[in-house]
């Protein structure tokens, strides 16, 4: 179990043997240097292999050391080579049949990863649990939070693949209002008033504009998700945060710029 200490964060790496996924899962634990981890917030992050490129440990350490945010236990979950099957919507496949392993990935998170963290770090309970991710990993994080609202409080979606749909957009009867899977899940799901959502998207995230309205699809899909959440009963600013980066791209550099905003929104101390 290699470890590295910087000022206020201890980084530990683990490899879990997942029975559900039938593979080894690498996780990186970013642990605040506290005498006790009792009732600490937990943040799970999909595509954890991208966090060192930010670098996430320096980012987290700086925010905690400066009292910008409260200490947060963060876990980066490395993706599989079969990423498009593990990161999807667990209840519904997309139109190409992708996301077939998403139910197994959800079970890994709920039944293997969370118990491992509690046992390894002697944490009886976390004060709250949140989930974040990038692109398809963001969709997956939102899917898990939305469908396990009794376990989670927050979701962070960076350049989320909210286009995920169960009908080809070139089909004659394609309707983005009904065929985008995550939007439909929110529309048909139950309102959990404690949930909060953070969305980031960049104006250079992509170039596609399927409905030719002059707005790229990633922004269109995100704005449509905000509308669904507001119709469900959530409110902008208090429950939903939208961050649009004027020169943001679909890359780690952009997400590294946005992640401190998410962390301060979610766990900021408001200290000058």
C-alpha positions as CSV (number, residue, x, y, z in Angstrom):
1,X,0.0,0.0,0.0
2,X,2.2,2.9,-1.2
3,X,1.6,6.2,0.5
4,X,2.8,9.8,0.0
5,X,2.3,12.6,2.5
6,X,2.0,16.3,1.7
7,X,1.0,19.0,4.2
8,X,-2.5,18.0,5.0
9,X,-3.3,15.1,2.7
10,X,-2.1,11.5,2.8
11,X,-2.4,9.6,-0.6
12,X,-2.8,5.8,-0.4
13,X,-3.3,3.4,-3.3
14,X,-5.2,0.2,-3.1
15,X,-6.2,-2.6,-5.5
16,X,-9.6,-4.2,-4.9
17,X,-10.5,-7.6,-6.3
18,X,-14.1,-7.1,-7.4
19,X,-16.3,-10.1,-7.7
20,X,-19.0,-8.1,-9.4
21,X,-16.7,-6.7,-12.1
22,X,-14.4,-9.7,-12.3
23,X,-11.4,-7.5,-12.3
24,X,-8.9,-5.6,-10.2
25,X,-10.0,-2.1,-9.4
26,X,-7.4,0.5,-8.5
27,X,-8.4,3.2,-6.1
28,X,-6.5,6.3,-4.8
29,X,-7.5,7.5,-1.4
30,X,-6.8,11.2,-0.6
31,X,-7.0,11.3,3.2
32,X,-7.0,14.5,5.3
33,X,-4.4,14.4,8.0
34,X,-6.8,14.3,11.0
35,X,-6.6,12.5,14.3
36,X,-10.0,11.0,13.6
37,X,-11.9,10.4,10.3
38,X,-15.2,10.0,12.2
39,X,-18.1,11.5,10.4
40,X,-16.0,13.0,7.6
41,X,-17.6,13.7,4.2
42,X,-16.8,11.2,1.4
43,X,-16.3,12.1,-2.2
44,X,-16.1,9.3,-4.8
45,X,-14.6,10.3,-8.2
46,X,-14.9,8.3,-11.4
47,X,-11.9,8.2,-13.8
48,X,-9.6,8.5,-10.8
49,X,-6.6,7.8,-13.0
50,X,-6.9,11.4,-14.3
51,X,-6.6,13.0,-10.9
52,X,-2.8,12.9,-10.7
53,X,-2.7,14.9,-13.9
54,X,-4.4,17.9,-12.2
55,X,-2.6,17.3,-9.7
56,X,-5.5,16.6,-7.3
57,X,-3.4,16.0,-4.2
58,X,-1.9,19.5,-4.4
59,X,-5.3,21.0,-5.1
60,X,-7.0,19.3,-2.2
61,X,-4.1,20.1,0.2
62,X,-4.1,23.8,-0.8
63,X,-7.9,24.1,-0.2
64,X,-7.8,22.4,3.2
65,X,-4.6,24.1,4.4
66,X,-6.0,27.5,3.5
67,X,-9.3,26.7,5.3
68,X,-11.1,27.2,2.1
69,X,-12.9,23.9,2.4
70,X,-13.5,21.5,5.3
71,X,-11.5,18.2,5.2
72,X,-13.0,15.7,2.7
73,X,-12.0,12.1,2.2
74,X,-11.7,11.7,-1.6
75,X,-11.4,8.4,-3.5
76,X,-10.4,8.2,-7.1
77,X,-11.7,5.1,-8.8
78,X,-9.6,4.1,-11.9
79,X,-11.7,3.2,-14.9
80,X,-11.7,-0.1,-16.8
81,X,-10.6,-0.7,-20.3
82,X,-14.3,-1.5,-20.9
83,X,-15.2,2.0,-19.7
84,X,-18.2,2.5,-22.0
85,X,-19.9,-0.6,-20.5
86,X,-19.2,0.1,-16.9
87,X,-20.0,3.8,-17.0
88,X,-23.6,4.1,-18.2
89,X,-27.0,4.2,-16.7
90,X,-27.6,1.1,-14.7
91,X,-31.3,0.6,-15.5
92,X,-31.2,1.3,-19.2
93,X,-28.8,0.6,-22.0
94,X,-28.0,3.2,-24.6
95,X,-29.1,2.7,-28.2
96,X,-25.9,0.8,-29.1
97,X,-26.3,-1.5,-26.1
98,X,-23.5,0.3,-24.1
99,X,-23.7,0.4,-20.3
100,X,-24.2,-3.4,-20.0
101,X,-21.9,-3.6,-16.9
102,X,-23.3,-0.4,-15.3
103,X,-25.5,-2.4,-12.8
104,X,-22.4,-4.4,-11.8
105,X,-20.4,-1.2,-11.4
106,X,-23.1,0.2,-9.2
107,X,-23.0,-3.0,-7.0
108,X,-19.2,-2.7,-6.8
109,X,-19.5,0.8,-5.5
110,X,-22.3,0.1,-3.0
111,X,-21.4,-3.4,-1.9
112,X,-17.7,-3.7,-2.2
113,X,-16.0,-0.2,-2.3
114,X,-18.0,1.5,0.5
115,X,-17.6,-1.5,2.9
116,X,-13.9,-1.6,2.1
117,X,-13.4,2.1,2.9
118,X,-15.3,1.8,6.2
119,X,-13.4,-1.3,7.3
120,X,-9.9,-0.2,6.1
121,X,-10.2,3.3,7.6
122,X,-12.3,2.4,10.7
123,X,-15.1,4.8,9.7
124,X,-18.4,3.7,11.1
125,X,-20.3,6.3,9.0
126,X,-19.5,9.3,6.8
127,X,-21.2,12.6,7.5
128,X,-22.4,12.5,3.8
129,X,-21.4,10.9,0.6
130,X,-21.0,12.5,-2.8
131,X,-20.0,11.3,-6.3
132,X,-18.3,13.1,-9.1
133,X,-17.0,12.2,-12.6
134,X,-15.9,13.5,-15.9
135,X,-17.7,12.9,-19.3
136,X,-19.2,9.4,-19.2
137,X,-18.0,9.1,-15.6
138,X,-20.0,12.1,-14.8
139,X,-23.2,10.5,-16.2
140,X,-22.4,7.4,-14.2
141,X,-22.0,9.4,-11.0
142,X,-25.2,11.2,-11.5
143,X,-27.0,8.0,-12.3
144,X,-25.8,6.4,-9.0
145,X,-26.6,9.4,-6.9
146,X,-30.1,9.8,-8.4
147,X,-31.0,6.2,-8.0
148,X,-29.4,5.9,-4.5
149,X,-30.6,9.1,-3.0
150,X,-30.8,7.6,0.5
151,X,-27.1,7.1,0.4
152,X,-25.8,10.3,-1.3
153,X,-26.2,14.1,-1.0
154,X,-24.3,15.6,-3.9
155,X,-23.3,14.9,-7.5
156,X,-20.6,16.6,-9.5
157,X,-20.8,16.3,-13.3
158,X,-18.0,17.7,-15.4
159,X,-18.6,17.7,-19.2
160,X,-21.2,15.1,-18.5
161,X,-22.3,12.7,-21.2
162,X,-25.9,13.7,-20.8
163,X,-26.6,13.0,-24.5
164,X,-26.8,9.3,-23.4
165,X,-29.9,8.1,-25.3
166,X,-31.7,4.9,-26.1
167,X,-32.6,5.9,-29.6
168,X,-30.3,6.9,-32.5
169,X,-30.5,10.6,-33.1
170,X,-30.7,9.9,-36.8
171,X,-33.9,7.9,-36.3
172,X,-36.9,9.5,-37.8
173,X,-38.8,9.4,-34.5
174,X,-35.9,10.6,-32.3
175,X,-37.0,13.1,-29.8
176,X,-34.3,14.5,-27.5
177,X,-37.0,15.5,-24.9
178,X,-38.0,11.9,-24.4
179,X,-35.0,9.8,-25.6
180,X,-32.2,11.1,-23.4
181,X,-32.0,8.5,-20.7
182,X,-30.8,10.5,-17.7
183,X,-33.3,13.3,-18.3
184,X,-36.1,10.8,-18.4
185,X,-35.0,9.2,-15.2
186,X,-35.1,12.5,-13.4
187,X,-38.5,13.4,-15.0
188,X,-40.0,10.0,-13.8
189,X,-38.1,9.8,-10.5
190,X,-38.8,10.9,-7.0
191,X,-37.9,14.2,-5.5
192,X,-35.2,13.9,-2.8
193,X,-35.0,17.5,-1.3
194,X,-31.5,16.9,0.2
195,X,-29.8,16.3,-3.1
196,X,-27.6,19.0,-4.6
197,X,-26.0,19.0,-8.1
198,X,-23.0,20.7,-9.7
199,X,-22.6,20.8,-13.5
200,X,-19.6,22.1,-15.4
201,X,-19.4,22.5,-19.2
202,X,-17.1,24.3,-21.5
203,X,-18.0,26.3,-24.6
204,X,-15.3,24.4,-26.5
205,X,-16.4,21.0,-25.1
206,X,-17.4,19.8,-28.5
207,X,-18.6,21.2,-31.9
208,X,-21.7,19.0,-32.5
209,X,-25.1,20.7,-32.7
210,X,-27.7,18.1,-33.5
211,X,-30.7,20.4,-33.5
212,X,-28.9,23.3,-35.3
213,X,-29.8,25.9,-32.7
214,X,-26.3,27.4,-32.5
215,X,-25.6,25.8,-29.1
216,X,-23.3,22.9,-28.8
217,X,-25.0,19.7,-27.6
218,X,-23.1,19.4,-24.3
219,X,-24.4,22.8,-23.2
220,X,-27.9,22.0,-24.6
221,X,-28.0,18.7,-22.8
222,X,-26.8,20.2,-19.5
223,X,-29.3,23.1,-19.6
224,X,-32.1,20.6,-20.4
225,X,-31.0,18.7,-17.3
226,X,-31.1,21.8,-15.2
227,X,-34.7,22.4,-16.4
228,X,-35.7,18.9,-15.5
229,X,-34.3,19.3,-12.0
230,X,-36.1,22.6,-11.5
231,X,-39.3,21.1,-12.7
232,X,-38.8,18.4,-10.1
233,X,-38.5,21.0,-7.4
234,X,-34.8,21.8,-7.1
235,X,-33.7,25.5,-7.1
236,X,-30.8,27.2,-8.8
237,X,-28.0,28.4,-6.5
238,X,-29.4,26.6,-3.4
239,X,-29.6,23.1,-5.0
240,X,-28.0,23.4,-8.4
241,X,-24.8,25.0,-9.5
242,X,-24.0,25.6,-13.2
243,X,-20.5,26.5,-14.2
244,X,-19.9,27.4,-17.9
245,X,-16.2,28.0,-18.8
246,X,-16.0,30.3,-21.9
247,X,-12.8,28.6,-23.1
248,X,-13.3,25.2,-21.4
249,X,-12.6,22.0,-23.4
250,X,-13.3,18.3,-22.9
251,X,-10.1,17.7,-21.1
252,X,-8.4,17.2,-17.8
253,X,-6.9,20.7,-17.8
254,X,-10.4,22.2,-17.9
255,X,-11.8,19.9,-15.2
256,X,-8.8,20.8,-13.0
257,X,-9.8,24.4,-13.3
258,X,-13.4,23.6,-12.4
259,X,-12.8,21.1,-9.6
260,X,-11.8,23.6,-6.9
261,X,-15.0,25.5,-7.7
262,X,-17.0,22.3,-7.1
263,X,-15.1,21.5,-3.8
264,X,-15.7,25.1,-2.5
265,X,-19.4,25.0,-3.5
266,X,-19.8,21.6,-1.8
267,X,-17.7,22.0,1.3
268,X,-16.6,25.6,1.5
269,X,-16.0,27.3,4.8
270,X,-16.5,30.8,3.6
271,X,-13.3,32.0,5.4
272,X,-11.6,35.1,3.9
